[in-house]
């Protein structure tokens, strides 16, 4: 567990926004991984995910509050949480300001259509090169088209670990662009699903809001978040 915290981004969200802007200006090829407890727990037994986290070319940002707090066990506490939703929103702002291109892959068709409509309305200077839902059979074929399109940003909403593994498999073929797995972010950004109220976000209690809205998540929360914090606490002494 300790090795994953060594590669975690530890500066502020503001600093990371500046870094993202430079990536776009310099046409940098970058794979961003939004790290939550599930990401780290999975990487303990999944060799591909482990390699993705430990690849020095990738940015590992602290999405989950449990990751942020547990990093303190190693004297490596991030300044703040950097969520996938906020990072995706920042990228849209940057793309619009810089008149750059975007590719969207994943989620349901109705969600994707709503998101495309919103982006066209609110970020008119972004050129959307493609928008493919996550229910296509040959996802590798879609990624070949993405590689050919060469977008400045590609957001992939297929869920962990499929989105991360797919990006890792193909990113070596691209010359430039920011690629990020965003899970259920399209649902929130499109307006199809409510994000937690601002008070929950401010108090880092989005996880509690999700549990209240979806009690079926409790088992998943226990197997990942609770066990993760315990293992991180124990592992710090090794």
C-alpha positions in Angstrom: 0.0 0.0 0.0 2.8 2.4 0.9 4.2 2.4 -2.6 1.0 3.9 -4.0 1.1 6.9 -1.7 4.6 7.7 -2.9 3.3 8.5 -6.4 0.2 10.5 -5.2 -0.1 14.1 -6.3 0.4 16.2 -3.2 -0.1 19.8 -4.2 -3.3 21.9 -4.4 -6.1 21.7 -6.9 -5.1 25.2 -8.0 -1.6 24.0 -8.7 -3.0 21.1 -10.7 -5.1 23.4 -12.8 -2.0 25.2 -13.8 -0.3 21.9 -14.6 -3.3 20.9 -16.8 -3.1 24.2 -18.7 0.5 23.6 -19.4 -0.2 20.1 -20.6 -2.6 21.5 -23.2 -0.3 24.3 -24.2 2.6 21.9 -24.7 0.6 19.2 -26.4 1.7 16.8 -23.6 0.5 13.2 -23.6 -0.9 12.5 -20.1 -2.9 9.8 -18.4 -4.7 11.0 -15.2 -5.9 8.4 -12.7 -8.4 9.6 -10.1 -7.4 7.6 -7.0 -10.0 6.5 -4.5 -9.8 3.6 -2.0 -11.2 1.2 -4.5 -8.4 2.1 -7.0 -5.7 1.3 -4.4 -7.4 -1.8 -3.1 -7.8 -3.2 -6.6 -4.2 -2.4 -7.4 -3.1 -4.7 -4.5 -4.2 -7.8 -6.4 -4.5 -6.6 -10.0 -1.1 -6.3 -11.6 -2.3 -4.2 -14.5 -3.8 -1.6 -12.1 -0.6 -1.7 -10.0 1.5 -1.0 -13.0 -0.8 1.9 -14.0 -0.5 3.5 -10.6 3.3 3.1 -10.4 3.9 4.4 -13.9 5.8 7.7 -13.4 4.4 9.1 -16.7 0.9 9.0 -15.1 -0.7 11.6 -12.8 -2.3 10.0 -9.7 -4.6 12.5 -8.1 -6.3 12.0 -4.7 -10.0 11.8 -5.5 -11.3 10.0 -2.3 -11.2 11.8 1.1 -10.1 8.5 2.6 -7.0 8.6 0.3 -6.3 12.2 1.4 -6.6 11.3 5.1 -4.7 8.1 4.9 -1.8 9.8 3.1 -1.1 11.6 6.4 -0.1 8.2 7.9 3.0 8.4 5.7 3.8 12.0 6.3 2.7 12.7 2.7 -0.6 14.4 3.2 -2.0 16.1 0.1 -3.0 19.7 0.5 -6.6 18.9 -0.7 -8.8 16.5 -2.4 -8.9 16.7 -6.2 -12.0 15.1 -7.5 -12.6 13.6 -10.9 -15.8 15.7 -11.4 -13.9 18.9 -10.6 -11.0 18.0 -12.8 -13.3 17.2 -15.7 -15.0 20.6 -15.2 -11.6 22.3 -15.1 -10.6 20.6 -18.3 -13.8 21.8 -20.0 -13.1 25.4 -19.0 -9.5 25.2 -20.3 -10.6 23.6 -23.6 -13.2 26.3 -24.1 -10.7 29.1 -23.3 -8.0 27.6 -25.6 -10.4 26.5 -28.3 -9.3 22.9 -28.1 -10.9 19.5 -28.9 -12.7 16.9 -26.9 -13.7 13.2 -27.2 -16.3 11.6 -25.0 -16.5 7.8 -24.5 -18.8 5.9 -22.1 -22.0 6.1 -20.1 -25.5 5.7 -21.5 -26.6 7.2 -24.8 -29.2 9.5 -23.2 -26.6 10.7 -20.7 -24.0 11.3 -23.4 -26.5 13.2 -25.6 -27.5 15.4 -22.6 -23.8 16.1 -21.9 -23.0 16.9 -25.5 -25.9 19.3 -25.6 -24.7 21.0 -22.4 -21.2 21.4 -23.6 -22.3 22.9 -26.9 -24.4 25.3 -25.0 -22.1 26.3 -22.2 -18.7 25.8 -23.8 -19.2 26.8 -27.5 -15.5 27.0 -28.3 -14.9 23.3 -27.6 -14.9 21.1 -30.7 -16.3 17.7 -29.9 -14.6 15.2 -32.2 -16.7 12.3 -31.1 -19.2 11.0 -28.5 -19.6 7.2 -28.2 -21.6 5.5 -25.5 -20.2 2.8 -23.3 -22.4 0.0 -24.7 -20.6 -0.7 -27.9 -19.2 -4.2 -28.2 -15.7 -3.4 -29.5 -14.3 -0.8 -27.3 -10.8 -1.2 -28.7 -12.1 -0.3 -32.1 -13.5 2.9 -30.6 -10.2 3.7 -29.1 -8.5 3.2 -32.4 -10.8 6.0 -33.7 -9.9 8.2 -30.7 -6.2 7.7 -31.4 -6.8 8.7 -35.1 -8.9 11.8 -34.0 -6.1 12.9 -31.6 -8.3 15.0 -29.2 -6.7 17.4 -26.8 -8.8 15.8 -24.0 -10.5 12.4 -23.9 -12.8 11.5 -21.0 -13.7 7.9 -20.6 -16.7 6.9 -18.5 -16.6 3.1 -18.4 -16.0 2.6 -14.7 -13.0 1.2 -12.8 -10.9 -0.7 -13.8 -12.1 -1.0 -17.5 -11.6 2.6 -18.3 -8.1 2.7 -16.8 -7.0 -0.5 -18.5 -8.4 0.6 -21.8 -6.6 3.9 -21.7 -3.3 2.3 -20.6 -3.6 -0.2 -23.5 -3.8 2.5 -26.1 -2.2 5.7 -24.8 1.2 4.7 -26.1 -0.2 5.2 -29.6 -1.2 8.8 -29.2 1.1 11.8 -29.7 -0.6 14.2 -27.4 -3.7 14.7 -25.3 -5.0 14.3 -21.7 -6.8 11.0 -21.1 -8.8 10.4 -17.9 -11.2 7.8 -16.6 -14.1 9.5 -15.0 -16.5 6.8 -13.9 -20.0 8.2 -13.3 -18.9 11.8 -13.9 -21.0 12.1 -17.1 -24.2 11.5 -15.1 -23.4 14.4 -12.8 -22.1 16.8 -15.5 -25.0 16.2 -17.8 -27.5 16.9 -15.0 -29.0 13.4 -15.0 -27.7 12.8 -11.5 -27.4 15.2 -8.6 -24.1 15.8 -7.0 -24.0 16.1 -3.2 -25.2 19.4 -1.8 -22.4 22.0 -1.3 -22.3 21.5 2.5 -21.5 17.8 2.0 -18.8 18.6 -0.5 -17.3 21.2 1.8 -17.2 18.8 4.7 -15.8 16.0 2.5 -19.0 13.9 3.1 -20.0 13.2 -0.4 -19.5 9.5 0.4 -22.2 9.8 3.1 -24.6 11.5 0.7 -24.1 8.7 -1.8 -24.8 6.1 0.9 -27.9 7.9 2.0 -29.1 8.0 -1.6 -28.0 4.5 -2.5 -27.9 2.2 0.6 -26.9 -0.7 -1.7 -23.4 0.9 -1.8 -22.8 0.1 1.9 -21.2 -3.3 1.2 -18.9 -1.8 -1.4 -18.1 1.1 0.9 -17.1 -1.4 3.7 -15.0 -3.6 1.4 -13.1 -0.6 0.0 -13.1 2.5 2.1 -13.2 1.0 5.6 -10.8 -1.8 4.9 -8.6 0.6 3.0 -8.1 3.0 5.9 -7.4 0.1 8.3 -4.8 -1.4 6.0 -3.2 1.9 5.3 -2.9 2.6 9.0 -1.4 -0.8 9.7 0.9 -0.7 6.6 2.5 2.6 7.7 4.6 0.8 10.3 6.1 -1.7 7.9 
